[in-house]
Amino acid sequence: MANKFLLSFLLISCYVLSISGEKETGFVGSVDPKSLSYKKKHTLSHFRFYWHEIFSGSNPSSVRIIPPQPKYSTTTTFGSVGVFDNVLTLGPELYSKVVGSAEGLYSSTSQKEFALLVIMNFVLSEGKYNGSTITFVGRSPIAQKVREMPVIGGSGVFRFARGYVESRTLAFDPQTRNNTIEYNVYVYH
């Protein structure tokens, strides 16, 4: 009986505090999920994209904007920062159908291994996904065969998205650093 009373008291207290918090601050409020086009039933989708990162030539799609610290320049590239706007295609060949772009930045954040902090948006440009984005952020240890990062959100069709991304390097040219990476995106939306 005492436990039920205590639980009831805590629930009522939380409710009263949340109501008074709305009135006092002016920036806290309840939102009807339907007003944001939030649907309770979610769809789990799997997308496979191939990104093509080009460092070479007169129009690179990836640019290092801060070089690595001298002590780490040949091992982990620690401290380097870059930005990219890479094409996303349906197949691993650069001439495959373009379905969007990968826009973001990376930073080499480990002194012990070649691992990147990646912040990226997949900006889609085809079909019902045109104009929608999938956003993910995470650690990408390049030496691992498969790397996983969490989906943290999105826009358009992917509002309130969650899930994860797996990436695999398919091709890498050590002279130019140009590469092709396969991305498998598993996303609830």
BELLINGI-V282968 format. One line per field, one symbol per residue. ss: DSSP state (h for helix, s for strand, l for the rest). psi: psi as a letter, one per 40 degrees, with the letter a starting at -180 (. if undefined). burial: I if it has 16 or more other ideal C-beta (glycine too) atoms within 10 Angstrom, else O. A space follows every 50 residues. Layout:
# BELLINGI-V282968
ss=???
psi=???
burial=???
This chain:
# BELLINGI-V282968
ss=lhhhhhhhhhhhhhhhhhhhhhhhhlllllllhhhhlllllllsssssss sssllllllllssssslllhhhllllllllsssssssssllllllllsss ssssssssllllllssssssssssllhhhlllssssssssslllllssss ssssshhhlllsssssssssssllllllssssssssssl
psi=dddddddddddddddddddddddddeehiihhddeefhhdhihhihihih ihhhdiaegiehhhehiihddedecefheihiiigiihidieideihhea ihhaiihhehedighihhhihhhieiaeeheiihhihahghdeidhihii heaaibdfhfiiaihhihhdihhddeeiihhhhhhhhh.
burial=OOOOOOOOOOOOOOOOOOOOOOOOOOOOOOOOOOOOOOOOOOOOIOIOII IIIIIOOOOIIIOIOOOIOOOIOOOIIIIIIIOIOIIIIOOOOOOOOOII IIIIOIIIIIOOOOIIIIIIIIIIOOOOIOOIIIIIOIOIOIOOOOIIIO IOIIOIIIOOIOIOIOIOOOOOOOOOOIIIIIIOIOIOI
